[in-house]
């Protein structure tokens, strides 16, 4: 089976600045993979390269064995990769229910239809309700998404992200700015909804990372300096030095 | 107090009455209006209104639904209209068998064809880029209308005769009333179609792309394609409005596709409220009424319209429809009645201030622009409001009205705000 995501010699320059400097990474199907690294290491840039928001300077990215570098974000999404954003990215002026429904439309085959009335589609509706139940927002279904609390908006974004049934889910700092209890609820949610899927997550909260990830890659100055099982990564001197600037034990 | 929205409650029945009733009411309303206002001038105003409604609804598919600010949408209405006038000419001269009632569909198709071509490059980006391209295309087509005389007829435009087509059920559309019903039927069809469009996957995604194009791309949709669809649909319905215009007025000129017309549809739509489907309808009705009625009484009606627009944008960015829907919550709480008295109280100084201001402007306009020696003016053309615009008394009076009105408004404003807050609070709280 081909890897879910495979990066080969990926580089990205912004003008003269080399942000990503040759990343090789293969994430097998079904793995929960976390990417960590200090601020400015290029984690979000790497995300944006994989999801088609930025163009590669060189290298190749494959999704389930198929080259996706050079494709538009919506084309990559249709091939089974979905993502969330570091800054909450939802449809602010639409209701919670409609947000989730929009996430479903393409994958349920509606495409650019301008003749199907969406409100009468029973299956579509049922699936949207199901997702709302899953993220505990069923009773907020008719609320305009922009007025939800921050944690609720993050949960909604997760629902939009997984709605299309993508096999590879990429989450960019899903618990950033959350309280401890909100974070643990979010981790549980992520674990449930990505069951059986490939998950790639960028996260600052190392507690979340070690809790959630099967494998961890450490990105420093655009290069992956370590990739492996959580325990191995935690034990690595290189990681400790690069990531914390000291050799103290990484806090769990 | 139930918090379930009516549409939600109604959806459970076999027929969604909350959705159906406004449409039925509108149809009945359209049917009986000419029985109440039967004069030819009233019919003309109502036709004008209906055409503006179709055009503004089409425009709002871009602005409100799709988040695309166009400064050149008159192009599609105008081109549709010109095409229809030419078709009328062919019907007259070559006996083409096109019945007048179906002419608007050809106007729509012509608008659509141009939208398909222009949208290809203009919808690549939303925001400023789209707005600038629309402005450029608008200017370009308006300039062409004076250059390509064969199609646009130069300065005098192109005229036709709607009565030359084959009669339909014995109607030849020589009567204004026949044209009214023809326009009304097209209004209902187009409004229904546009409403329906907003509830299809592409219609929903138009909203999504407006809110957040990046997110829309990551649910599998090309933001550009979604914009393109909305743009084409909008061009089609604008073309229908053009066809209706052609049937009603039997003449199209450069005025129908220039930037002034493009600007006024933006004004109409914004005035009514871009966030609501009924917004453009309300805007078109109010705008047409103000335009036709005010122009009977004053020469500077455009100034008032401009003032109204600025005030709306500043104080009620959600437009007149937004203003109406603000009252939904007090209504739900059963407290709408408590607002009547504060409103009535506010109305008095408000009206005094506005009238004072209008009087001041009218007098200034007369004093400055009336012919030499013609110093007696009739305010708002009323015989009993005659006075000398060069004497001091009216000026003093109007300034006094403005000051007194403004003072009154200021005094009453806190009370109104308190009443408003009270009306929006549940009783138990």
Interface residues (C-beta under 8 A of the other chain):
Chain A: X51 X53 X72 X73 X74 X77 X78 X82 X83 X85 X89 X90 X91 X92 X93 X94 X98 X101 X102 X103 X105 X106 X107 X110 X111 X112 X113 X114 X115 X116 X117 X118 X119 X142 X160 X161 X163 X164
Chain B: X5 X8 X11 X196 X197 X199 X200 X201 X202 X203 X204 X205 X207 X208 X210 X211 X212 X214 X215 X216 X217 X218 X219 X220 X221 X222 X223 X225 X226 X229 X233 X275
